Amino acid sequence: MYSSAYVWAKVLSHMEERLGAVTVSAWFDDAEVVELNENNLILYSPSDFRREIIRRRCTDYIHDALKEVFNSDAKLLVFGDEELASFKQKGKSASSMDFNPQFTFDNFVVGPSNRFAHSAAIAVSKTPGQVYNPLFIYGPPGVGKTHLLYAIANGIRKEKTDANIVYIKGDQFTNELIAAIQNGRNIEFRSKYREADLFLIDDVQFIAGKESTQEEFFHTFNKLYEEHKQIVMTSDRKPSDMLTLEDRLKTRFEWGLLADVQPPDYETRMAIIKNKAKNLGLNLDDEVCNYIAINVTNNVRQIEGTVKKILAYRDLNNMPLDLAHVSRAIDDMFKSEGNALPTPSLIISQVCKFYSIDEAILRGTQKNKGTAEARQVAMYLIRKLTNLSLPDIGKEFARDHSTVLYAIRKVEVALKNGDTATQNNIRDITANINSCL
């Protein structure tokens, strides 16, 4: 999971873009994060005036930031001294588990596309560190990889409440390493990961191509493996397809068990739709479920989003749940295969993840070698993967079309001349972008 400090820093940065740094500093200067979980972000502020300002004027901004940056629906609670004291006396809330308690093996819909990975995950949760270590689960986005990751954590925690379980995303592992180096906290960083009983890393593909990150991960992996601590990784591709991943890491990722998860087949999609509808209190007949199952084929996440949209339409518009009304409500969510184009924002965000660069810096005027290379790659990919004109691409970076043309040509020349590093970087970033569509 992202650390509370990291999430709060991102939320503040997001609000500064809308409210200004001076305003945010004035209202949040003494605010502290008490707890962050799946359901709540709890802040503490000793000032009655500031608490009232935050509640009345900033709640929507914070919710928007959590949703946009972390896809989180956590609600904001703002405590004063008395509320904080009462909260500490009662202990942490029941919802403060590190992992969503809804993600269990019992509510994971099993089908031919995920049965092998599901069985492997159960085996790991029952005998961590003894079989299938590491377990490497791979497949496209939205097919249930993170659900299995959380289910393993919840299963182990149920049997061993004091287990030291550490979860991190690949790109955040890099960000935390950079922060540790900058602040001279390498020992604390290593201790956090190398003392884990269960180490879970989501989207491990994002460490590929990052030399220092791979070095650190290599030693972390070795220590945990030698001590028979369970390691579970997820990725959008198998290790051999990570072209910029070091060979020694590829080899280690394949030491245990590789288990792929693919998009669900028709029967599994029908089961997922019916389960999700039942959990949300929707009564969908087979005709409606069949319509959804035929049209929504990409992943489980899209199926869940479709069912939630039907619920919203029913509640907001008092809509009957017959096929005619449901089809009108959700037709805009369907898209023809191959017609989806990535947005410039998506491309830029994936380039920034790959190069570990903040988006503000990429769009800004900084001209060191690493930033310039990332910016040129971003411009090249926007030109290649979207329909934007050179002037429109320039607007994304506050530059004119001639600068964009120069950047694109520089990348094209590198590719034409067989620059292996550039070829691999473009290939991996493009794969990351496609996996988000």
N, C-alpha and C positions, 0 to 999 in steps of 0.2 A: 504494500500500500504506500501511497505517497505520505511523507511525513506531514504532520500538522503545520509545522513551520513553513514547509515548502508550499503547501496549499494556500496558507494565509498570505504568504508573500505574493503569490500569483494573483490572488483575489484583490489585494491592495493595488498591485500594478494595473490590473484590469480597471479598477475604479478610478485610478489616477488619470487614465486616458479619457474618462468621461467627466470627472468632477474637478480634475486638477490636483497636483501634488500638494499644494498649500491647504486646500480644503480637506483632503483626506488626512493629512498630518494633524490638522486642527481637531478633527473628530475622533481619530483612531490612535493618537499618539500614546495613550496609556492603556489601550485595549490589549488583552491577552487571550489566546486560545486556551480554553479550559479542556475541551474535548471535541474531537471530530470523529464521527462514525457515519454509517450508512444513512442514518436518519437525521442527525442533528449536527450543526456547528454551534458550539456554545462559546460565547465570548464573555469576558469579564472586564468591566470598566468601573473604577471607583467613583466616577463623577456622575451624579444624578442627571445633570444637564446633558452630558455627552451620551449617556445611555438613551435618553429620550430622543435625541437627534438621530442616533443610529437606528432606533426602532422605527421612527416616523419617516425618515428621509432616505435611509440607506438600505433597508431590508431588500427592496426589489433589486437594487444594484448588486448586492451580495448574492442573491439567488441567481441572477442572470450570469454573474461571473462563474459561480460554481457549475452552472449548467453548461455554459459555453466552453469553459476551459477544461472541466473534468467530467462533464456529462453526469453531474451529481444532482440529486433532488433533495439534498440535505436542507433542513429548515434552520433558520437562525433563531437562537435564544440568546438574550443578553442579560447577564447576571450582575447584580450588585453585591455588596459585602454579605448581606444576610442570605441571599439566595446561594451564593458561593459556599458559605459555611454550611448551610443545610445540605447542599449537594455533596460536599465532602463527608459529612456525617453519614449520609445514606450510602456512600460509595458510588462507584460508577453505575450508570444506568444500565438496564438490562439490554439495551440496544447497542452497547459499546463494544461488541465483539469486533475483532479485527476483520472478520470475514462475514459476508452476508449470510445469515443463518438459513436463508431460503435456498441457498445453493448446496444441495445435498445429493447423494446418489439416489435417494428415494424419488425425488421429483425431476430427475434427469430422464427424458424420454429416449429410450434405447431403440435403435434400428440398425439395419445392416451397415450404414455409413459410419457408425460410431461405436458399435458393440465391442470391438477389440480394444479401443482406447478406454472405454468404460470399465471393462473387466480388468485391464492393467491398473487403472487408477484405484479400483477397489483393493486389489492385491497389495498395492503400495501402502494404502491407508491402514491395512491390517498388519503388515509386517514391514514398517519403514526401515530402509537401509539394508534390508536383507535380500529382497528380490527386485529386479528391474531398477537398478540404480546406476546411472540416472534414468529417469523416465522422460522421454522427449516426445511431446505431443505436438503434432503439426497439422496445419490445414488452413483454409481461407478464413477471413474474419467472420465472426457471428455464428459459428457452427457449434459452440459449446466448450471451447478449450478452457476458457477462464472458469466456467461453471465446474468443470472437472477439477481444476486447480483448487478452487475454494472447497469443493466437496472433500478432497483429500485433507485439507487443513481442518475442516470441521470434524471429519471422522477421527483424525488423530487427536484433536483437542478434546473430543468427547471421552476418549479412553485415557488421555494423559493431559490433565488440565494445566499442568505446569510446563508443558513442552514449549521450548523456545522456537516459535515459528516466525520466519522472516519472509516477507513478500516484497517484491520490487519489480518494476517494469524495466526493460532493457535500457531505454533512454534515460530514465531516472537514475539508474545505477551509474551511468556516465556523469550525470549532473552532480550527484552526491560526491563522486570521486573528485571532480573538479573543485567543488566547494571545500572538500577536505584538504586538498593540496594547497589551495589559496589560504586557508585558515590554519594550516599546520596541525590538522586533526586526523592525520593518516592512521594513527594507532586506534582511535575511536572508530573510524570507518571500518578498518579491518576486523576489529573485535565484534562489531555489529553483525557481520556476515559470517565470519569464520567460527563463531561460537553457536551458530544455529543448530537446532536438532532437525529442523525441516526447512530447507531453502527452496523457495518458489520464485521463479523468475518468468514473467510474462513478456512476450515479444522479445525474446533474446536476440533476434536478428539485428536489433538496433545496436548491438555492441560491435558488429562486424565493421572492419575498416578503421576502428579507433585503437591505435597502438597501445596507449597506456591503459585503457579500459580492458582490453584483452589480456594484457599482462597481469593486471590485478585480478581479473576473473579467473585466469589460469591458476594462480596460487590459491585463491579462495576455493575453487573446485577441488584442487588436489587435497587440501587439508580436510575438507568435509568428506570427501570420498574415502580417504585413508582412515578416517575415524568412523566410517560406516554411517554417516549422517545422510539422510535421504535428500536427493536433489531432484526437483521436477522443473522442467522447462517447457514453455510453449513457443511456437514460432509459426509464421505463415508459410514456411518452407522447410524442407529437410536440410540437415547440415551440409550435405554435399552440394546443395544448390546455393549456399551462401558463399559467393565467389570471393568476397574480401575477408572472409573469416580465416584466421590462422589455421594451418593444417593440424597443429597439435590440439586445438580446441575441437575441430571437426572430429578428430579421432576420439577424444574423450566423450563428446556428445553421443557417439555411437557405441560406447562401451556397454550401455545398458540395453534399453528397449526403445525402438522407434515405433510410435503408434500414430497413424494418421486419422484425422476426422474430416469427413467430406460433407458437402451439403446434403441435407436429409432427402430421402426418396419420398414419393407421393404418400405412401402409407404412414411414414413417420411424420410428415408434415401434417396430415390429418389428425394424428394423435396429439401433436403439439398444439394445434389450433384448438382442439376440444378441451385439452387440459388447461390451457391458458384462459379460454373463455369461462370454463367452470370456476377457476380461481378468482376471476374478476366478476363473477355473478352474472355472466351473459348466457343466454340460452340460444345458441345458434343451431339451426337445423342443418341436416346433412347437405342440402343444396348450397347453402351459404358457405359452409366449411369446404366443400368441394371447389367452389369458385375461388376461394382464397388459396387453397392448396395448388390449384392449377396455375394461378397467376403469380404467386409469390414463391419463388423457387430458390432464391439465392442463399438465404441463411436463416437461422432461427431468430436472430435479432430483428430482421425485417418482418418475420411472421408475428412476433410479439408486438412490434410497433403497429402493425395493421390491426390486430385485435384491440389494442388500446385506443386506436383512433375510432373504431366502431363504438367502443364504450363511451368515448367523449361525445360523439355525434348523438348517441342515444340519450345521454344525460342533458346535453345542452339544447338539443333540438326536438326532444321527445320523439325520436325517429323510430319507426317500426323496424324490426330486424328481419325484414323479408329481403329477398335477393335484389329486387329493384332498387330499394333504398340503400342497401349496403354497397352495391356496386357503384352507385353514384358517389357515395361517401369516400370510397377508397381508390377509385380508378386513377386518380392523380399520383398514387404511390407506385403504380406499375410503370415500367419502362422497358422498351424493347432492348433485347440483348445487343450489346455493342454500341448503343446510342448514348451511353453515359459518358460525359466528358468531365474530367476533374476541373475544379475551380482553381483560379490562381492562388487563392488562399491555401487550399489543400496542398498544392505543389510546393508553395513556399514553406509551409509548416513541415512537410516531409524533408525538404532540403535542410532546413534548420535542425531537425532532429538528427539527420545523418551527420552533419558537420558540427553538431553541438554548438550552434550559434543562436543567439536570441533574435527573434524576428525583427525587433526594432533596429538592431545592428545591421541585419541583412538589408533592410529597406533604407538604411541610413547612408552616411557619407564615408564611413570608415573604409580605408583603402589598404589594409595589410593584406599579405598574400592569401592567407586562408579565407578571409572574408570576401575578397575579390573573386576567388575561384568559386566559392559557394554562390555568390550573386550571379556570376556568369552562367553557372549550371542551371540556376533557377530560371533565368531568362530564356535559356535554350529550351528547357523542358516546357515552359509555358507556351513558347512558340510551337513546339513540336506536338504537344498534347491538347492544345485548345485552339479555338478559332480567333483568338485575339490578334489584332494588328500590332505592328511595332509601336506606334504611338500609345495604344492602350496598355501594352506591356510596360512601356516607360512610365506610365502614370502609377503603376504599382510600386515603383521604386523612385518616383520623383526625378526621372531622368528623361532626356529627349530620345527620339527614335534612333538617332545615329549612335548613341551609346549602347542601346540595345542591340543594334545590328553588329557593332564591333564585338560585343560579348558573345553573341550567337556564332559569329564566324570564328572566333577564337576556339570555342568548344568544337565546332565542326572540323577545324583544321587538326586539332588534337586527335579526334576520332579517326579522321582520314589517315593520319600518320601512324596509326596503330598504338597510340598511347594507352597502354594496358590499364593504368590506374584510372584514367578518365573513363575508359570503356566500362570497367567494372563498377565505378561509382554511378555512372548513368544507368547501368543495368539494374543495380540494386535499388536505387532511388525510384526508378520507374516501377519496379516490382512492388515497393512499399506503397506507392501512390495507387496502383491498380488494386492492391489488396484493401484499400479503403473505400472503393466504389461499390 
